[in-house]
Structure formats: structure tokens, C-alpha cells
Amino acid sequence: MTLTSILVVAGALVGIGVWGALAQQTFVMVLMGIELMINGIILAAAGFWAHSAGGGPQGQVLVIVAMAVMAVEMAMGFALAVASLNALYRDVELPLVHAEGGLKLYRLGPGG
């Protein structure tokens, strides 16, 4: 694969991630969009490393650190998803993200 094709795929991942982060209302979906952006950045960094550094270990360390950050972000997203599903059955307030007001709480369930 050429560096150009790797960067095109990385740019597409970042673009889809930006759209996903800006177009969604729930916090978990925003985190999924951010994860796609991080995937694109990791792919671009790995592509630059493979084509410029000649395969030195510095690029590998960068990719591993970025993957560790992504794993923590995924764990937070899954925890929020489980908490959201749990809240649906307990009739509690959930955080939703809206462009005009930031983070607001909305009551779900009967009467909400």
C-alpha cells in the first residue's frame, strides 16, 4: 500500500468520526465518533512511520500508546452504555448532549 492510499483511508475515518461526534445526541455515540477519529490518527501515524522512519521502533511505541488510550476510551463508552441501559429500567435521568446547551439531563421512562 502506498502512503497516499493509507492517508486517504485515515482521512475518511477521521471525517466519519467528526460527523459521528457532531451528529449524535447521546454521549456514548459521541465517544464512538471520537474513537473513529483516533483510529484514523493511529492509521496515519503508522503509515508515516512505515514510510519515513524505515520501520524503527519509535512509531510502534506511538501506535501502542494510542491503542492504550483507545482501550480506556472504549471502556468508558461501554460503562456508559451499561449505565444507560440500567437507567432505562430504573427510571432515572440520563445525560444527553445538545449543541445549544451542552450536557443536560432528561428523564426517561413512564411520566418522563
Helices and strands as residue ranges (DSSP letters): H 3-23, H 27-52, H 57-90, E 93-98, E 102-107
